[in-house]
Amino acid sequence: MSAESAKSREAAARLWAVMEASRPEIWPGARPWADPHGSFGTLPDAEGLGASVMRLRVPPEKLADFMPALLHRYPKPPRFSVGPFETPGLREWLSEHDYVCEMVETVLVLPRDSWPHGPGAGPVVREALNLADLLQTLRLDQIVFDEPLRTGAGLRREWARYGGHRRLFLAPGDDGTARASGVYTDFGRWILLSGAVTHPGHRRQGLYHAVVQARIDAARTSSAASFAAEYANQATSAPILEHLGFQAIGTVTVWAPSPG
């Protein structure tokens, strides 16, 4: 390994450590759990949503006994996010127990001194101001991800997640459905750009780029974070972020129960 390569790996490890020190975001209403080894996950809400295992750090020799006991706590098998610090052997265990790799996310970061400035005139992206704006973004999620549309108390509970350190941005649509949206969460030392999605009928119009830029601009004026990070789809959004100067520091694979 060259000295430059070793230095790059060390820098990536430092950024990962900063991110690991933050508690992951969770689905509203889901019930978090943790163990002394650093594992973290959520049991589903009353509607059966939000079941996930975000970190699994048990000693390798305990994995075979731990996993059946863990899955027994869930009404249905949860999704697993598997990053570079998970228990060795976890991927193999999942593949042997009817799990499939659903998605590979590239984790990309951009130091604050490299944050781009807005390009001037472009697609209109603004911060969500009210429940109507939130509903536009949820309609978009329903179209793209087939997620249930929350209304009433569920909508208000979702809206309560925003404000302060967590902010929602959107490109409003004329038909009541956002053309694009994205979230940024300020963890203090870093910001997470998440949830970015573009309406299938409005792609290739620069909207994803515009949503990234809007969140960076907001963070520049309201956050002391030293870097921004995003977990990006390897095939779609990662190339756009790399074009903006983001650099990959690793990958996270998302494992889901086999549909068969």
Secondary structure as the mmCIF struct_conf table of DSSP 4:
data_model
#
loop_
_struct_conf.conf_type_id
_struct_conf.id
_struct_conf.beg_label_comp_id
_struct_conf.beg_label_asym_id
_struct_conf.beg_label_seq_id
_struct_conf.end_label_comp_id
_struct_conf.end_label_asym_id
_struct_conf.end_label_seq_id
HELX_RH_AL_P HELX_RH_AL_P1 ALA A 3 GLU A 20
TURN_TY1_P TURN_TY1_P1 ALA A 21 ALA A 21
BEND BEND1 SER A 22 SER A 22
HELX_LH_PP_P HELX_LH_PP_P1 ARG A 23 GLU A 25
TURN_TY1_P TURN_TY1_P2 PRO A 28 GLY A 29
STRN STRN1 ARG A 31 ALA A 34
TURN_TY1_P TURN_TY1_P3 PRO A 36 HIS A 37
BEND BEND2 GLY A 38 GLY A 38
STRN STRN2 PHE A 40 LEU A 43
TURN_TY1_P TURN_TY1_P4 ALA A 46 GLU A 47
BEND BEND3 GLY A 48 GLY A 48
STRN STRN3 SER A 52 ARG A 55
HELX_RH_3T_P HELX_RH_3T_P1 PRO A 60 LYS A 62
HELX_RH_AL_P HELX_RH_AL_P2 LEU A 63 HIS A 72
TURN_TY1_P TURN_TY1_P5 ARG A 73 ARG A 73
BEND BEND4 TYR A 74 LYS A 76
HELX_LH_PP_P HELX_LH_PP_P2 PRO A 77 PRO A 78
STRN STRN4 ARG A 79 VAL A 82
TURN_TY1_P TURN_TY1_P6 PRO A 84 PHE A 85
BEND BEND5 GLU A 86 GLU A 86
HELX_LH_PP_P HELX_LH_PP_P3 THR A 87 THR A 87
TURN_TY1_P TURN_TY1_P7 PRO A 88 GLY A 89
HELX_RH_AL_P HELX_RH_AL_P3 LEU A 90 GLU A 96
TURN_TY1_P TURN_TY1_P8 HIS A 97 ASP A 98
STRN STRN5 TYR A 99 PRO A 111
HELX_RH_3T_P HELX_RH_3T_P2 ARG A 112 SER A 114
HELX_LH_PP_P HELX_LH_PP_P4 TRP A 115 GLY A 118
BEND BEND6 GLY A 120 ALA A 121
BEND BEND7 PRO A 123 PRO A 123
STRN STRN6 ARG A 126 GLU A 127
BEND BEND8 ASN A 130 ASN A 130
HELX_RH_AL_P HELX_RH_AL_P4 LEU A 131 PHE A 145
HELX_RH_AL_P HELX_RH_AL_P5 GLY A 152 TRP A 159
TURN_TY1_P TURN_TY1_P9 ALA A 160 ARG A 161
STRN STRN7 GLY A 163 GLY A 163
TURN_TY1_P TURN_TY1_P10 GLY A 164 HIS A 165
STRN STRN8 ARG A 166 ALA A 171
TURN_TY1_P TURN_TY1_P11 ASP A 174 ASP A 175
BEND BEND9 GLY A 176 THR A 177
BEND BEND10 ARG A 179 ARG A 179
STRN STRN9 ALA A 180 ASP A 186
BEND BEND11 GLY A 188 ARG A 189
STRN STRN10 TRP A 190 THR A 198
HELX_RH_3T_P HELX_RH_3T_P3 PRO A 200 HIS A 202
BEND BEND12 ARG A 204 GLY A 206
HELX_RH_AL_P HELX_RH_AL_P6 LEU A 207 SER A 222
BEND BEND13 SER A 226 SER A 226
STRN STRN11 PHE A 227 ASN A 233
TURN_TY1_P TURN_TY1_P12 GLN A 234 THR A 236
HELX_RH_AL_P HELX_RH_AL_P7 SER A 237 HIS A 243
TURN_TY1_P TURN_TY1_P13 LEU A 244 GLY A 245
STRN STRN12 GLN A 247 PRO A 257
#
